[in-house]
């Protein structure tokens, strides 16, 4: 999902792109990664590879961490050896969600889930490799070409008269169409370290679902529910709103509402009147 958007954005910007799908490069294979990075003089690598099954990671933590932690380390060490900049995508799940306000880059990480622990291990491995790098944390990602919350809500709305969605988790939805250009820009920027990049503003999952269905003109009713009444294997942070303290180096995206309109328009779902009103 994100990797395809980044590759397309980079090509459109005039960059030479050598995209590597999972079937072509297993980042858990250190030797294969070393060979792939060393084979050509890459200026930068954007790592969008990840185990993204948050609940599945609870049962298969070793496998998830092999990708999200050790795989990221393999890429980072290979890039450091080759003098190649690495842009590594991470997540809001490195935080426990107990902070009263938005999380900034210097806030201490305290993941509650296996997925979050694996992603934090990846961040630490990237930093420890000592190469030129940017770690970009994002949140509530959706876009074309992959399973995501927005697509799931649209599908369920076509199957049911009403759906219940949790209304006590707060975050910043992020469209891949907004994030991809920011990642491409990070690949050529001089700033290093951790960056937060997410749609501006915040909402709950319930509010995101309601907005998506309103834009789609769906008659399906959306009812709010609690996290407690919708148990999942992996704990979710109650607050995962990401903000930035990086000043001039900060990665700024547009409002989450505008990203949602753009995505639903792109896939031919947004009703013109609803989209115009949302903007």
ChimeraX attribute file (.defattr): number of C-alpha atoms within 10 A of each C-alpha:
attribute: neighborCount
match mode: 1-to-1
recipient: residues
	/A:1	16
	/A:2	22
	/A:3	18
	/A:4	18
	/A:5	19
	/A:6	24
	/A:7	21
	/A:8	17
	/A:9	19
	/A:10	19
	/A:11	13
	/A:12	10
	/A:13	12
	/A:14	8
	/A:15	12
	/A:16	12
	/A:17	15
	/A:18	11
	/A:19	15
	/A:20	15
	/A:21	11
	/A:22	10
	/A:23	6
	/A:24	10
	/A:25	14
	/A:26	16
	/A:27	24
	/A:28	20
	/A:29	15
	/A:30	18
	/A:31	12
	/A:32	17
	/A:33	21
	/A:34	19
	/A:35	11
	/A:36	17
	/A:37	21
	/A:38	16
	/A:39	10
	/A:40	10
	/A:41	10
	/A:42	17
	/A:43	14
	/A:44	20
	/A:45	21
	/A:46	23
	/A:47	22
	/A:48	17
	/A:49	21
	/A:50	22
	/A:51	18
	/A:52	14
	/A:53	12
	/A:54	21
	/A:55	17
	/A:56	16
	/A:57	22
	/A:58	16
	/A:59	13
	/A:60	14
	/A:61	17
	/A:62	14
	/A:63	16
	/A:64	25
	/A:65	25
	/A:66	20
	/A:67	23
	/A:68	28
	/A:69	26
	/A:70	23
	/A:71	25
	/A:72	31
	/A:73	25
	/A:74	24
	/A:75	29
	/A:76	32
	/A:77	24
	/A:78	24
	/A:79	27
	/A:80	19
	/A:81	15
	/A:82	18
	/A:83	17
	/A:84	22
	/A:85	24
	/A:86	27
	/A:87	27
	/A:88	25
	/A:89	26
	/A:90	25
	/A:91	22
	/A:92	28
	/A:93	28
	/A:94	25
	/A:95	26
	/A:96	20
	/A:97	24
	/A:98	12
	/A:99	14
	/A:100	9
	/A:101	12
	/A:102	16
	/A:103	22
	/A:104	16
	/A:105	18
	/A:106	11
	/A:107	10
	/A:108	11
	/A:109	17
	/A:110	15
	/A:111	21
	/A:112	17
	/A:113	23
	/A:114	24
	/A:115	30
	/A:116	27
	/A:117	23
	/A:118	28
	/A:119	30
	/A:120	24
	/A:121	21
	/A:122	29
	/A:123	27
	/A:124	15
	/A:125	20
	/A:126	30
	/A:127	20
	/A:128	12
	/A:129	18
	/A:130	13
	/A:131	20
	/A:132	20
	/A:133	28
	/A:134	25
	/A:135	26
	/A:136	24
	/A:137	21
	/A:138	24
	/A:139	21
	/A:140	19
	/A:141	20
	/A:142	22
	/A:143	24
	/A:144	18
	/A:145	11
	/A:146	11
	/A:147	13
	/A:148	14
	/A:149	17
	/A:150	22
	/A:151	17
	/A:152	11
	/A:153	20
	/A:154	17
	/A:155	11
	/A:156	13
	/A:157	20
	/A:158	12
	/A:159	11
	/A:160	11
	/A:161	12
	/A:162	13
	/A:163	17
	/A:164	14
	/A:165	20
	/A:166	19
	/A:167	18
	/A:168	17
	/A:169	18
	/A:170	20
	/A:171	25
	/A:172	28
	/A:173	28
	/A:174	25
	/A:175	28
	/A:176	22
	/A:177	21
	/A:178	23
	/A:179	25
	/A:180	21
	/A:181	19
	/A:182	18
	/A:183	25
	/A:184	20
	/A:185	15
	/A:186	25
	/A:187	22
	/A:188	12
	/A:189	13
	/A:190	12
	/A:191	16
	/A:192	17
	/A:193	15
	/A:194	23
	/A:195	26
	/A:196	26
	/A:197	28
	/A:198	31
	/A:199	28
	/A:200	21
	/A:201	15
	/A:202	21
	/A:203	19
	/A:204	20
	/A:205	23
	/A:206	22
	/A:207	17
	/A:208	23
	/A:209	26
	/A:210	20
	/A:211	19
	/A:212	23
	/A:213	22
	/A:214	18
	/A:215	23
	/A:216	21
	/A:217	16
	/A:218	17
	/A:219	13
	/A:220	19
	/A:221	14
	/A:222	19
	/A:223	15
	/A:224	16
	/A:225	16
	/A:226	14
	/A:227	15
	/A:228	9
	/A:229	8
	/A:230	10
	/A:231	10
	/A:232	11
	/A:233	12
	/A:234	18
	/A:235	19
	/A:236	21
	/A:237	22
	/A:238	19
	/A:239	24
	/A:240	27
	/A:241	30
	/A:242	26
	/A:243	23
	/A:244	19
	/A:245	13
	/A:246	16
	/A:247	7
	/A:248	8
	/A:249	14
	/A:250	15
	/A:251	19
	/A:252	18
	/A:253	18
	/A:254	16
	/A:255	18
	/A:256	21
	/A:257	23
	/A:258	16
	/A:259	23
	/A:260	26
	/A:261	24
	/A:262	18
	/A:263	21
	/A:264	21
	/A:265	16
	/A:266	13
	/A:267	10
	/A:268	11
	/A:269	18
	/A:270	23
	/A:271	17
	/A:272	15
	/A:273	10
	/A:274	16
	/A:275	21
	/A:276	11
	/A:277	9
	/A:278	14
	/A:279	9
